[in-house]
Amino acid sequence: MGNYLNPGSTMFWGSLRSQIYIDKSGLIRQMNTLLYTEQRYVCVSRPRRFGKSMAANMLAAYYDKENDTKELFAGLKINKDTSFDENINKYDVIKINMQEFLSATQSMDDMLKLLQKRILADLRNKYPEFVTEENLVFVMQDVFAKTNSPFIILIDEWDCLFREYEQDRDAQKKYLDFLRFWLKDKEYINAISTMDWHEVIRSVENSRKLLEDLWNQDAEAVAKGSECAHNEISILQYNNENSLSCTIHLAFYFAREYYTIIRELPTGKGFADVCFIPRNIAV
């Protein structure tokens, strides 16, 4: 067991022992249907505090080939699925939390070096005969070539960089270039649980267009774009202030490039539900 390679089931075991636990093992069934397919790049996207990290711990515990975790899943829904025995404890799992590496470094270059160094250390402990260089991609290719066993990669907090380096396009490019080189079209990847690049790009582009429609005072286009954002959120209720705020924040996500967005801004006698304050941007 390593820190990142086959990290074990302790975290998921803690979730199972908690006073409140919601069975989300149906996600495993969905993941199993995507193994060895072109759709193996998976986005698990939920609001904050909806259990994304717990889901990542669950997936790690299920696929980890160095641990026998059948007993942990004995009372869960996935245990009755036909794919349960076929895939449990059958893969090398790499599970990382990008926030950890971001917090430990001061630059994008340092973050990516630390990330590769720590994962390579785990790979070297498990496969010392195959780790002969310091390039993570080539090492994983060599391990796969010798073992014919693909990796399950779980990335938690993958987008934290875009909050920390919100205005640093060079840092964002380096990060995305690294992820593409590491993950895209690689034989050694069986499944990745992270953001879906195409959906992210589509959503950001829709938000950018909506902001331009607002600037152009195109009421019909703004209404249509807001409605699309509303339909993407299943928990919304009508005549609900929080639902309205949630829709606006989602629809105008791209506006953060130009505005500081504040919710419930005091306005004297009351509060503005959502306020967009223009930011000083060097042109």
DAFEN-V933564 format. One record per pair of residues at least 12 apart in sequence whose ideal C-beta (glycine too) atoms are under 8 Angstrom apart, sorted by sequence separation. I is the first residue (numbers start at 1). J is the second residue. If there is no record, write none. Layout:
{{I | J} {I | J}}
This chain:
{{30 | 42} {44 | 56} {130 | 142} {131 | 143} {209 | 221} {210 | 222} {213 | 225} {249 | 261} {262 | 274} {263 | 275} {101 | 114} {130 | 143} {233 | 246} {261 | 274} {262 | 275} {101 | 115} {120 | 134} {161 | 175} {233 | 247} {249 | 263} {261 | 275} {73 | 88} {210 | 225} {261 | 276} {262 | 277} {62 | 78} {120 | 136} {123 | 139} {127 | 143} {130 | 146} {209 | 225} {210 | 226} {260 | 276} {261 | 277} {27 | 44} {101 | 118} {117 | 134} {119 | 136} {123 | 140} {230 | 247} {233 | 250} {259 | 276} {260 | 277} {70 | 88} {116 | 134} {229 | 247} {232 | 250} {245 | 263} {259 | 277} {69 | 88} {70 | 89} {96 | 115} {116 | 135} {120 | 139} {127 | 146} {206 | 225} {210 | 229} {259 | 278} {260 | 279} {69 | 89} {116 | 136} {123 | 143} {127 | 147} {258 | 278} {259 | 279} {68 | 89} {158 | 179} {226 | 247} {229 | 250} {230 | 251} {255 | 276} {258 | 279} {67 | 89} {206 | 228} {226 | 248} {229 | 251} {66 | 89} {96 | 119} {206 | 229} {228 | 251} {258 | 281} {63 | 87} {65 | 89} {252 | 276} {62 | 87} {63 | 88} {64 | 89} {65 | 90} {94 | 119} {226 | 251} {248 | 273} {249 | 274} {62 | 88} {63 | 89} {65 | 91} {225 | 251} {248 | 274} {24 | 51} {62 | 89} {63 | 90} {64 | 91} {65 | 92} {27 | 55} {31 | 59} {63 | 91} {65 | 93} {94 | 122} {245 | 273} {22 | 51} {64 | 93} {244 | 273} {245 | 274} {24 | 54} {28 | 58} {63 | 93} {153 | 183} {24 | 55} {27 | 58} {28 | 59} {27 | 59} {241 | 273} {25 | 58} {60 | 93} {24 | 58} {28 | 62} {59 | 93} {92 | 126} {60 | 95} {153 | 189} {158 | 194} {159 | 195} {150 | 187} {151 | 188} {155 | 192} {158 | 195} {57 | 95} {150 | 188} {151 | 189} {152 | 190} {153 | 191} {154 | 192} {155 | 193} {214 | 252} {15 | 54} {56 | 95} {150 | 189} {151 | 190} {152 | 191} {153 | 192} {154 | 193} {155 | 194} {150 | 190} {152 | 192} {153 | 193} {154 | 194} {153 | 194} {210 | 251} {211 | 252} {12 | 54} {15 | 57} {210 | 252} {11 | 54} {15 | 58} {144 | 187} {211 | 254} {53 | 97} {137 | 181} {144 | 188} {207 | 251} {210 | 254} {211 | 255} {12 | 57} {137 | 182} {141 | 186} {143 | 188} {207 | 252} {11 | 57} {12 | 58} {136 | 182} {140 | 186} {141 | 187} {207 | 253} {208 | 254} {141 | 188} {207 | 254} {211 | 258} {9 | 57} {12 | 60} {13 | 61} {25 | 73} {29 | 77} {140 | 188} {207 | 255} {11 | 60} {12 | 61} {29 | 78} {32 | 81} {137 | 186} {204 | 253} {11 | 61} {28 | 78} {33 | 83} {111 | 161} {203 | 253} {204 | 254} {9 | 60} {25 | 76} {26 | 77} {32 | 83} {8 | 60} {9 | 61} {25 | 77} {26 | 78} {29 | 81} {35 | 87} {7 | 60} {8 | 61} {23 | 76} {25 | 78} {28 | 81} {108 | 161} {23 | 77} {25 | 79} {29 | 83} {32 | 86} {9 | 64} {32 | 87} {8 | 64} {16 | 72} {28 | 84} {7 | 64} {12 | 69} {92 | 149} {94 | 151} {98 | 155} {99 | 156} {108 | 165} {6 | 64} {8 | 66} {9 | 67} {91 | 149} {92 | 150} {93 | 151} {94 | 152} {95 | 153} {96 | 154} {98 | 156} {99 | 157} {102 | 160} {6 | 65} {8 | 67} {13 | 72} {91 | 150} {92 | 151} {93 | 152} {94 | 153} {95 | 154} {96 | 155} {97 | 156} {98 | 157} {102 | 161} {6 | 66} {9 | 69} {12 | 72} {91 | 151} {92 | 152} {93 | 153} {94 | 154} {96 | 156} {97 | 157} {98 | 158} {108 | 168} {6 | 67} {91 | 152} {93 | 154} {95 | 156} {98 | 159} {99 | 160} {98 | 160} {102 | 164} {108 | 170} {112 | 174} {9 | 72} {98 | 161} {108 | 171} {112 | 175} {107 | 171} {111 | 175} {1 | 66} {109 | 174} {1 | 67} {108 | 174} {112 | 178} {108 | 175} {65 | 149} {6 | 92} {7 | 93} {5 | 92} {6 | 93} {5 | 93} {7 | 95} {5 | 94} {63 | 152} {4 | 94} {166 | 256} {4 | 95} {4 | 96} {60 | 152} {59 | 152} {60 | 154} {59 | 154} {56 | 154} {91 | 190} {56 | 156} {53 | 156} {52 | 156} {4 | 118} {5 | 119} {3 | 118} {4 | 119} {5 | 122} {4 | 122} {5 | 123} {2 | 121} {3 | 122} {2 | 122} {5 | 125} {6 | 126} {5 | 126} {2 | 125} {2 | 126} {59 | 193} {56 | 193} {55 | 193} {41 | 183} {40 | 189} {42 | 191} {44 | 193} {40 | 190} {41 | 191} {42 | 192} {44 | 194} {45 | 195} {40 | 191} {41 | 192} {42 | 193} {43 | 194} {45 | 196} {40 | 192} {42 | 194} {43 | 195} {41 | 194} {43 | 196} {36 | 190} {42 | 196} {45 | 199} {35 | 190} {41 | 196} {35 | 191} {41 | 197} {43 | 199} {34 | 191} {43 | 200} {31 | 191} {31 | 193}}
